[in-house]
Amino acid sequence: MKADETRHNGGMRQFAVNYHVCIQCNMKCRYCFSRWDDIDRKLLPKGHLDRSESIRLTRMLGSRFGKVTFVGGEPTLIPWLPGLFRAAREAGSTTMLVTNGSLLAPAWLREVAPVLNWLGLSVDSANPATQSRLGRTLRNGNSIPFEHYVHAIESARRLGIRIKLNTVVSAANHQEDLSEMVMQLKPERWKVMQVLPIRGQNDESIDALRISRDQFVEFVDRHRHLADHAIQLVPESS
């Protein structure tokens, strides 16, 4: 995956790396392929590295890659996440956070704005019934109100953080027209991904969510007009 090019020591670092900062998540999306059921929990008893180890690793990644994307699990569950953004930026890297958005708050965004370049928000639908079907709900079973996403993105954009939207296309939402949702959120980039089966991760729940390539292409074609509104559509098939 290409990243924003970043000059470093007279050269160009062009590639990005995803750093899964934790395995914990406050949602249970049925299609998730980052469940970590196949790892030895004794090697990572807390589900994440200690703060000092995580910062050290981030500095190493930031010095070698043009972009460090912080993913999970749900990265915002880690209290020292702002320090990781700072470590990556000090090492000369572009920073991106990919989050379900549930814990985003204006005060937190103000704290990280100087060291966070991109906010990647994972939203699969504005319909609570679809979110529930996908398991994109909090532990209490409630989905995130769409207004929360809108307010979070507006806050981030005012602070100069660039916005990317991620959507997984599956049997639950491939017939939906998300144009109005995306227009309200107004991301610079919208990455749409065909639901992906990963052996050993989402085997038990993925079959009912699979779609064909043709169904994915139909979804993409339905939304190509968003390019006329300066929204870059980035499709990624399985």
C-alpha positions as CSV (number, residue, x, y, z in Angstrom):
1,M,0.0,0.0,0.0
2,K,1.4,3.4,-1.0
3,A,1.6,6.2,1.6
4,D,2.1,9.9,1.4
5,E,5.7,10.4,0.4
6,T,7.8,11.7,3.2
7,R,11.4,13.0,2.8
8,H,13.9,11.5,5.3
9,N,17.6,11.7,5.3
10,G,17.6,12.8,1.6
11,G,15.5,9.9,0.4
12,M,11.8,9.1,-0.1
13,R,9.9,6.7,2.2
14,Q,6.9,5.7,0.2
15,F,5.4,2.7,1.9
16,A,3.0,2.3,4.8
17,V,2.7,-0.1,7.6
18,N,-0.3,-1.1,9.7
19,Y,0.5,-1.4,13.4
20,H,-2.2,-3.4,15.3
21,V,-1.7,-1.8,18.7
22,C,-4.1,-4.1,20.5
23,I,-6.4,-7.1,20.1
24,Q,-9.2,-5.8,22.3
25,C,-12.3,-4.3,20.7
26,N,-15.6,-2.9,22.1
27,M,-17.5,-4.4,19.1
28,K,-17.9,-7.8,17.5
29,C,-18.3,-7.3,13.8
30,R,-19.2,-10.6,12.2
31,Y,-16.9,-10.2,9.3
32,C,-13.9,-9.1,11.4
33,F,-10.7,-10.9,10.4
34,S,-8.6,-9.5,13.3
35,R,-9.9,-11.7,16.1
36,W,-6.4,-13.0,17.1
37,D,-7.9,-16.4,18.2
38,D,-4.9,-18.1,16.7
39,I,-2.2,-16.4,18.8
40,D,-0.7,-17.6,22.1
41,R,-2.2,-15.2,24.7
42,K,0.7,-16.0,27.0
43,L,2.9,-14.0,24.6
44,L,0.6,-11.0,24.9
45,P,-1.3,-11.4,28.2
46,K,-2.7,-7.9,28.3
47,G,-3.7,-7.9,24.6
48,H,-1.1,-5.2,23.8
49,L,2.5,-4.3,24.4
50,D,3.5,-2.2,27.4
51,R,3.5,1.5,26.9
52,S,7.3,1.8,26.6
53,E,7.6,-1.2,24.2
54,S,4.8,0.2,22.1
55,I,6.4,3.6,21.9
56,R,9.8,2.1,21.0
57,L,8.2,0.0,18.3
58,T,6.4,3.0,16.9
59,R,9.6,5.0,16.7
60,M,11.2,2.2,14.8
61,L,8.3,2.0,12.3
62,G,8.1,5.7,12.0
63,S,11.8,5.9,11.0
64,R,11.4,3.2,8.3
65,F,8.0,3.9,6.7
66,G,6.4,7.0,5.2
67,K,3.1,6.3,6.9
68,V,2.1,4.4,10.1
69,T,-1.6,3.4,10.4
70,F,-2.7,2.5,13.8
71,V,-5.4,-0.2,13.8
72,G,-6.6,-2.9,16.2
73,G,-8.8,-4.3,17.7
74,E,-10.0,-0.8,18.6
75,P,-6.9,1.4,19.0
76,T,-8.7,4.1,21.0
77,L,-9.0,1.7,23.9
78,I,-5.3,2.2,24.5
79,P,-4.8,5.2,26.8
80,W,-1.3,6.1,25.5
81,L,-2.4,6.2,21.9
82,P,-1.7,9.9,21.5
83,G,1.9,9.2,22.6
84,L,2.2,6.7,19.7
85,F,1.1,9.3,17.2
86,R,3.6,11.7,18.6
87,A,6.4,9.1,18.4
88,A,5.6,8.3,14.8
89,R,5.5,12.0,13.8
90,E,8.8,12.8,15.6
91,A,10.3,10.0,13.6
92,G,9.1,11.7,10.4
93,S,6.1,9.6,9.5
94,T,2.6,10.4,8.4
95,T,0.0,9.1,10.9
96,M,-3.4,7.6,10.4
97,L,-5.9,6.1,12.9
98,V,-8.5,3.6,11.8
99,T,-11.3,3.4,14.4
100,N,-14.9,2.5,14.8
101,G,-15.4,6.0,16.2
102,S,-17.2,5.0,19.3
103,L,-14.8,6.7,21.7
104,L,-14.0,9.8,19.7
105,A,-14.6,13.0,21.6
106,P,-13.8,16.7,20.8
107,A,-11.3,17.0,23.7
108,W,-9.4,13.9,22.6
109,L,-9.4,15.1,19.0
110,R,-8.0,18.4,20.1
111,E,-5.2,16.6,22.0
112,V,-4.1,14.5,19.0
113,A,-4.7,17.0,16.2
114,P,-1.0,18.2,16.2
115,V,0.2,14.7,15.7
116,L,-2.6,12.9,13.7
117,N,-2.7,13.5,10.0
118,W,-5.6,11.2,9.0
119,L,-8.7,9.9,10.7
120,G,-10.0,6.7,9.1
121,L,-13.6,6.0,10.3
122,S,-15.1,2.6,9.8
123,V,-18.8,3.0,8.9
124,D,-20.8,0.3,7.0
125,S,-24.2,1.8,7.1
126,A,-26.3,4.6,8.6
127,N,-29.1,2.1,9.2
128,P,-29.1,0.8,12.8
129,A,-30.8,-2.5,11.6
130,T,-27.9,-3.1,9.2
131,Q,-25.3,-2.3,11.9
132,S,-27.0,-4.7,14.3
133,R,-27.0,-7.5,11.6
134,L,-23.3,-6.9,11.1
135,G,-22.5,-6.9,14.8
136,R,-21.2,-3.4,14.5
137,T,-22.7,-2.5,17.9
138,L,-21.4,-1.8,21.3
139,R,-21.3,-4.4,24.1
140,N,-24.8,-3.3,25.2
141,G,-26.2,-4.1,21.8
142,N,-26.7,-0.4,20.8
143,S,-25.4,0.9,17.5
144,I,-23.6,4.2,17.2
145,P,-26.0,7.0,16.2
146,F,-25.1,8.4,12.8
147,E,-25.0,11.9,14.3
148,H,-22.0,10.8,16.4
149,Y,-20.0,10.1,13.3
150,V,-21.0,13.4,11.8
151,H,-20.0,15.4,14.8
152,A,-16.7,13.5,15.2
153,I,-15.7,14.2,11.6
154,E,-16.7,17.8,11.8
155,S,-14.6,18.2,14.9
156,A,-11.6,16.5,13.3
157,R,-11.9,18.4,10.0
158,R,-12.0,21.8,11.9
159,L,-8.7,20.7,13.6
160,G,-7.0,20.1,10.3
161,I,-7.2,16.3,10.4
162,R,-7.9,14.7,7.0
163,I,-10.8,12.3,6.7
164,K,-11.0,8.8,5.2
165,L,-14.0,6.5,5.3
166,N,-13.8,2.7,5.3
167,T,-16.8,0.5,4.4
168,V,-17.0,-3.3,4.2
169,V,-19.5,-4.4,1.6
170,S,-21.3,-7.6,2.4
171,A,-24.7,-9.3,2.1
172,A,-26.0,-7.0,4.8
173,N,-25.4,-3.7,2.9
174,H,-24.5,-4.4,-0.8
175,Q,-27.9,-3.3,-2.0
176,E,-27.9,0.0,0.0
177,D,-27.3,3.3,-1.5
178,L,-24.9,5.0,0.9
179,S,-24.5,8.2,-1.2
180,E,-26.3,10.4,1.2
181,M,-24.4,9.0,4.1
182,V,-21.0,9.6,2.4
183,M,-22.0,13.1,1.3
184,Q,-22.8,14.0,4.9
185,L,-19.5,12.8,6.1
186,K,-17.5,14.2,3.1
187,P,-14.3,12.2,3.4
188,E,-11.4,12.9,1.0
189,R,-11.2,9.1,0.3
190,W,-13.8,6.4,0.7
191,K,-12.3,2.9,0.7
192,V,-15.0,0.2,0.0
193,M,-13.8,-3.4,0.6
194,Q,-15.6,-6.6,-0.4
195,V,-16.1,-8.7,2.7
196,L,-13.1,-11.0,3.0
197,P,-13.0,-14.6,4.4
198,I,-9.9,-15.3,6.4
199,R,-9.3,-18.9,7.5
200,G,-8.9,-19.2,11.2
201,Q,-10.4,-15.8,11.9
202,N,-14.0,-15.3,10.7
203,D,-14.9,-18.8,9.4
204,E,-17.9,-19.3,11.7
205,S,-19.8,-16.2,10.6
206,I,-18.6,-15.2,7.2
207,D,-20.6,-17.4,4.9
208,A,-23.9,-15.6,5.3
209,L,-22.2,-12.3,4.5
210,R,-20.3,-13.2,1.3
211,I,-21.2,-11.5,-1.9
212,S,-20.1,-12.1,-5.5
213,R,-17.7,-10.0,-7.4
214,D,-20.6,-8.8,-9.6
215,Q,-22.5,-7.7,-6.5
216,F,-19.5,-5.8,-5.3
217,V,-19.0,-4.1,-8.7
218,E,-22.7,-3.1,-8.7
219,F,-22.2,-1.4,-5.3
220,V,-19.1,0.4,-6.6
221,D,-20.9,1.5,-9.8
222,R,-23.8,2.8,-7.8
223,H,-21.5,5.3,-6.0
224,R,-19.1,6.3,-8.7
225,H,-20.9,9.7,-9.0
226,L,-19.4,10.7,-5.7
227,A,-16.2,11.5,-7.6
228,D,-18.0,14.6,-8.9
229,H,-18.1,15.8,-5.3
230,A,-14.3,15.5,-4.7
231,I,-14.7,12.2,-2.9
232,Q,-12.1,9.6,-4.1
233,L,-13.7,6.2,-4.3
234,V,-11.2,3.4,-3.7
235,P,-12.6,-0.1,-4.3
236,E,-10.9,-3.2,-3.0
237,S,-12.3,-6.6,-4.0
238,S,-11.6,-9.8,-2.1
